[in-house]
Protein backbone atom coordinates (compact mmCIF):
# COMPACT_ATOMS: atom_id res chain seq x y z
CA UNK A 1 0.00 0.00 0.00
CA UNK A 2 1.37 3.39 -0.97
CA UNK A 3 0.67 5.03 2.38
CA UNK A 4 2.97 2.54 4.12
CA UNK A 5 5.73 3.31 1.64
CA UNK A 6 5.34 7.05 2.25
CA UNK A 7 5.46 6.50 6.00
CA UNK A 8 8.66 4.50 5.60
CA UNK A 9 10.26 7.30 3.56
CA UNK A 10 9.30 9.85 6.22
CA UNK A 11 10.62 7.71 9.05
CA UNK A 12 13.87 7.19 7.13
CA UNK A 13 14.32 10.92 6.55
CA UNK A 14 13.94 10.67 2.77
CA UNK A 15 10.88 12.97 2.76
CA UNK A 16 9.76 15.86 4.93
CA UNK A 17 6.09 15.67 3.95
CA UNK A 18 3.93 13.41 1.79
CA UNK A 19 0.57 13.82 0.09
CA UNK A 20 -1.54 10.98 -1.24
CA UNK A 21 -4.25 12.10 -3.66
CA UNK A 22 -7.43 10.05 -4.10
CA UNK A 23 -9.02 11.27 -7.31
CA UNK A 24 -11.37 9.87 -9.89
CA UNK A 25 -14.29 7.49 -9.76
CA UNK A 26 -14.32 4.04 -8.22
CA UNK A 27 -13.20 4.70 -4.65
CA UNK A 28 -15.73 2.61 -2.75
CA UNK A 29 -13.82 3.13 0.54
CA UNK A 30 -12.74 6.72 -0.09
CA UNK A 31 -14.23 7.99 3.18
CA UNK A 32 -12.34 5.31 5.10
CA UNK A 33 -8.99 6.34 3.60
CA UNK A 34 -9.64 10.07 4.08
CA UNK A 35 -10.43 9.61 7.78
CA UNK A 36 -7.42 10.55 9.96
CA UNK A 37 -8.04 7.41 12.05
CA UNK A 38 -6.86 5.41 9.04
CA UNK A 39 -3.29 6.68 9.55
CA UNK A 40 -3.51 6.16 13.30
CA UNK A 41 -4.02 2.42 12.75
CA UNK A 42 -0.76 2.08 10.83
CA UNK A 43 1.63 4.45 12.51
CA UNK A 44 2.53 5.38 16.06
CA UNK A 45 4.96 8.17 15.17
CA UNK A 46 3.33 11.57 15.70
CA UNK A 47 5.81 13.19 13.30
CA UNK A 48 4.84 10.84 10.49
CA UNK A 49 1.10 11.16 11.14
CA UNK A 50 1.39 14.95 11.01
CA UNK A 51 3.34 14.90 7.75
CA UNK A 52 1.29 12.41 5.72
CA UNK A 53 -1.86 13.88 4.26
CA UNK A 54 -4.41 11.81 2.34
CA UNK A 55 -6.75 14.11 0.43
CA UNK A 56 -9.30 14.15 -2.34
CA UNK A 57 -8.97 16.49 -5.32
CA UNK A 58 -11.27 19.20 -3.90
CA UNK A 59 -9.32 19.35 -0.64
CA UNK A 60 -6.00 19.52 -2.49
CA UNK A 61 -7.21 22.38 -4.69
CA UNK A 62 -8.49 24.19 -1.60
CA UNK A 63 -5.10 23.86 0.11
CA UNK A 64 -3.38 25.18 -3.01
CA UNK A 65 -5.76 28.13 -3.30
CA UNK A 66 -5.27 28.97 0.38
CA UNK A 67 -1.47 28.67 -0.08
CA UNK A 68 -1.25 26.06 2.66
CA UNK A 69 1.00 23.71 0.69
C-alpha positions as CSV (number, residue, x, y, z in Angstrom):
1,X,0.0,0.0,0.0
2,X,1.4,3.4,-1.0
3,X,0.7,5.0,2.4
4,X,3.0,2.5,4.1
5,X,5.7,3.3,1.6
6,X,5.3,7.0,2.2
7,X,5.5,6.5,6.0
8,X,8.7,4.5,5.6
9,X,10.3,7.3,3.6
10,X,9.3,9.9,6.2
11,X,10.6,7.7,9.1
12,X,13.9,7.2,7.1
13,X,14.3,10.9,6.6
14,X,13.9,10.7,2.8
15,X,10.9,13.0,2.8
16,X,9.8,15.9,4.9
17,X,6.1,15.7,4.0
18,X,3.9,13.4,1.8
19,X,0.6,13.8,0.1
20,X,-1.5,11.0,-1.2
21,X,-4.2,12.1,-3.7
22,X,-7.4,10.0,-4.1
23,X,-9.0,11.3,-7.3
24,X,-11.4,9.9,-9.9
25,X,-14.3,7.5,-9.8
26,X,-14.3,4.0,-8.2
27,X,-13.2,4.7,-4.6
28,X,-15.7,2.6,-2.7
29,X,-13.8,3.1,0.5
30,X,-12.7,6.7,-0.1
31,X,-14.2,8.0,3.2
32,X,-12.3,5.3,5.1
33,X,-9.0,6.3,3.6
34,X,-9.6,10.1,4.1
35,X,-10.4,9.6,7.8
36,X,-7.4,10.6,10.0
37,X,-8.0,7.4,12.0
38,X,-6.9,5.4,9.0
39,X,-3.3,6.7,9.5
40,X,-3.5,6.2,13.3
41,X,-4.0,2.4,12.8
42,X,-0.8,2.1,10.8
43,X,1.6,4.4,12.5
44,X,2.5,5.4,16.1
45,X,5.0,8.2,15.2
46,X,3.3,11.6,15.7
47,X,5.8,13.2,13.3
48,X,4.8,10.8,10.5
49,X,1.1,11.2,11.1
50,X,1.4,15.0,11.0
51,X,3.3,14.9,7.7
52,X,1.3,12.4,5.7
53,X,-1.9,13.9,4.3
54,X,-4.4,11.8,2.3
55,X,-6.8,14.1,0.4
56,X,-9.3,14.2,-2.3
57,X,-9.0,16.5,-5.3
58,X,-11.3,19.2,-3.9
59,X,-9.3,19.3,-0.6
60,X,-6.0,19.5,-2.5
61,X,-7.2,22.4,-4.7
62,X,-8.5,24.2,-1.6
63,X,-5.1,23.9,0.1
64,X,-3.4,25.2,-3.0
65,X,-5.8,28.1,-3.3
66,X,-5.3,29.0,0.4
67,X,-1.5,28.7,-0.1
68,X,-1.3,26.1,2.7
69,X,1.0,23.7,0.7
